[in-house]
């Protein structure tokens, strides 16, 4: 039997396989947990067995900031998808501020994004945390190019 908290932590409000997100190791978002008119929340599962720990500073592993930026971009792209945008998403500008490192004992990243749209441009501010500790703030602009 699956209780409500287990179901909530394992299901996504958006079917990620039907979106334009990357696949395999480049997909950062594990599940979307909240979706609103101007916001979206999601999780990135980590845990001590995540593939990145053996590759990023093997003796002193930390989760790469570049993958946090990628996760923020994917979060904005998912909000755009839910808004009906189809095509090819591309990050055109990013800035990030890192507050605390993320180590192999972190169970998951929590992403909370505020998004606004202007034509085919999506402006997002994404707060990233682990267990209520802020680890990064990413601001990004995503464009959705026409499908070819």
Residue pairs with C-beta under 8 A, 6 or more apart in sequence:
8 33
9 31
9 43
10 31
11 31
12 30
12 31
12 32
12 33
12 42
13 31
13 32
13 33
13 34
13 35
14 32
14 35
14 78
14 81
14 82
16 27
16 29
16 31
16 32
16 78
19 77
19 78
19 81
20 77
20 81
20 86
20 87
20 88
20 89
21 27
21 29
21 74
21 77
21 78
22 74
25 51
26 70
27 74
28 44
28 67
28 70
28 71
28 74
29 42
29 43
29 44
29 71
29 74
29 75
29 78
29 111
30 42
30 43
30 44
30 45
30 108
31 42
31 43
32 40
32 41
32 42
32 78
33 41
33 42
33 43
34 40
34 41
35 41
35 79
35 82
38 114
38 115
38 116
39 79
39 112
39 113
39 114
39 115
40 75
40 78
40 79
40 82
40 112
40 113
40 115
41 110
41 111
41 112
41 113
42 71
42 75
42 78
42 110
42 111
42 113
43 108
43 109
43 110
43 111
44 71
44 108
44 109
44 111
45 107
45 108
46 63
46 102
46 104
46 106
46 107
46 108
46 109
47 107
47 108
48 104
48 105
50 104
52 61
52 63
52 64
52 67
53 61
53 104
54 61
56 62
56 63
56 64
61 103
61 104
62 101
62 102
62 103
63 101
63 102
63 103
63 106
63 109
65 96
65 98
65 136
68 96
68 98
68 102
68 109
68 128
68 135
68 136
68 138
69 91
69 94
69 96
69 138
69 140
71 109
71 111
71 126
71 128
72 94
72 96
72 111
72 113
72 124
72 126
72 128
72 138
72 140
73 89
73 91
73 94
73 140
73 142
75 111
75 113
75 124
75 126
76 113
76 115
76 122
76 124
76 126
76 140
76 142
77 89
77 122
77 142
79 113
79 115
79 122
79 124
80 89
80 115
80 117
80 122
80 142
80 144
83 117
85 120
85 122
85 144
86 144
86 147
87 120
87 144
87 145
87 146
87 147
88 144
88 145
88 146
88 147
88 148
89 142
89 143
89 144
89 145
90 142
90 143
90 144
90 145
91 140
91 141
91 142
92 121
92 141
92 142
92 143
93 140
93 141
94 138
94 139
94 140
94 141
95 138
95 139
95 140
96 136
96 137
96 138
96 139
97 136
97 137
98 135
98 136
99 134
99 135
99 136
99 137
100 130
100 133
100 134
100 135
101 135
102 109
102 130
102 135
106 130
106 131
107 130
107 131
108 130
109 128
109 129
109 130
109 135
110 128
110 129
110 130
111 126
111 127
111 128
112 126
112 127
112 129
113 124
113 125
113 126
113 127
114 124
114 125
114 126
115 122
115 123
115 124
116 122
116 123
116 124
117 123
120 143
120 144
120 145
121 141
121 142
121 143
122 141
122 142
122 143
122 144
123 139
123 140
123 141
124 138
124 139
124 140
124 141
124 142
125 137
125 138
125 139
126 137
126 138
126 139
126 140
127 134
127 136
127 137
128 134
128 135
128 136
128 137
128 138
129 135
